[in-house]
């Protein structure tokens, strides 16, 4: 049987890099989910801001008409 020097070391490196790749994929998915949550929260805040501004504008217009 011929032994190959570094066979186990290269195998360990490939497993290590696969685990690192898997961790990066997981971190990317988590970052995407957090970004979507942030975007939804920003859209809600913008809707509330627009609603309050519309109420202010309507209030000013009714005061001027009277």
C-alpha positions in Angstrom: 0.0 0.0 0.0 1.4 3.4 -1.0 0.9 6.1 1.5 0.2 9.6 0.1 1.7 12.3 2.2 -0.7 15.0 3.1 -3.8 13.0 2.1 -5.5 13.5 5.5 -4.4 17.1 5.7 -6.0 17.9 2.3 -9.1 16.1 3.3 -9.4 18.1 6.5 -8.9 21.3 4.6 -11.7 20.5 2.2 -14.1 19.7 5.0 -13.0 22.9 6.7 -13.6 25.0 3.6 -17.0 23.2 3.0 -18.1 24.1 6.6 -16.9 27.7 6.0 -18.9 27.8 2.7 -21.9 26.5 4.5 -21.6 29.1 7.3 -21.3 31.8 4.7 -24.4 30.6 2.9 -26.2 30.6 6.3 -25.0 34.1 7.2 -26.2 35.3 3.8 -29.6 33.9 4.3 -29.9 35.4 7.8 -28.7 38.8 6.4 -31.3 38.6 3.7 -34.1 37.9 6.1 -33.0 40.8 8.4 -32.8 43.1 5.4 -36.4 42.1 4.4 -37.6 42.8 7.9 -35.9 46.2 7.9 -37.4 47.1 4.6 -40.9 46.1 5.7 -40.5 48.2 8.9 -39.3 51.2 6.8 -42.3 50.8 4.5 -44.6 50.8 7.5 -42.9 53.9 8.9 -43.2 55.7 5.6 -46.9 54.9 5.4 -47.4 56.3 8.9 -45.5 59.4 7.9 -47.5 59.9 4.7 -50.8 59.4 6.6 -49.9 62.0 9.3 -48.8 64.5 6.6 -52.0 64.0 4.7 -54.0 64.6 7.9 -52.0 67.9 8.4 -52.7 69.0 4.8 -56.4 68.2 5.1 -56.6 70.0 8.4 -55.0 73.2 7.0 -57.2 73.1 3.9 -60.4 72.9 6.1 -59.2 75.8 8.2 -58.6 78.0 5.2 -62.1 77.3 3.7 -63.9 78.5 6.8 
